[in-house]
Amino acid sequence: MPNWCFNTLEVTGPADKIKAFAQKAKGHTSSYNSFHGENWETLDDVRIAAIASNLPEPGEVSDLSFHALCPVPDLIRRLGFDNGVAKKTAEALGVEYPGCGGYSWQVDNWGTKWEPDVSYADVHTNYIQYEFHTAWSPPIAIIEHLTKEWPDLSFEISYREEGMGYEGRAIYSNGECLDQWEGEIEYEESEE
């Protein structure tokens, strides 16, 4: 079970770009072929190939899907979420191992291991606000991707991870980080 990082993401820009972003962001979450619970030794290459030959079913639909905005490559989804299992599956299939499973790919490309758990999405003409939780850390990597993909939009993310006691804020626009701050959470001492 991870520590949860609470995030508020504000996206601003021209009405047509905001509308397009909101439509793109709402989509299926990532999903993977599952080898979890299988006794790996009982799976011969034919069974492994059968499991990994098809893409998994789409994940649930979310107002803010990282997979919709920065898709996990199909090969990685076919090989599985766990890095070790993905490597074994690639070997069994006779395909080149892409260097990681879904876990590492998502951490590297999104900044967090799982999709966001969205609690609030408010779309306006020139503005969208999302509130969501991510595992362990804020999704800075995907914000860096989004600002390059959507240069006409500005992205401001504020985050707070109480378990590790840090918080921060970052502002991105036109492919660049304009401002970033991170520090320890300063808790008020209670008077007794």
Secondary structure by P-SEA (a helix, b strand, c coil): ccbbbbbbbbbbccaaaaaaaaaaacccccccccccccccccccaaaaaaaacccccccccccccccccccccaaaaaacccaaaaaaaaaaaccccccccaaaaaaaaccccccccccbbbbcccbbbbbbccccccaaaaaaaaaaacccbbbbbbbbbccccccbbbbbccccccbbbbbccbbbbbcc
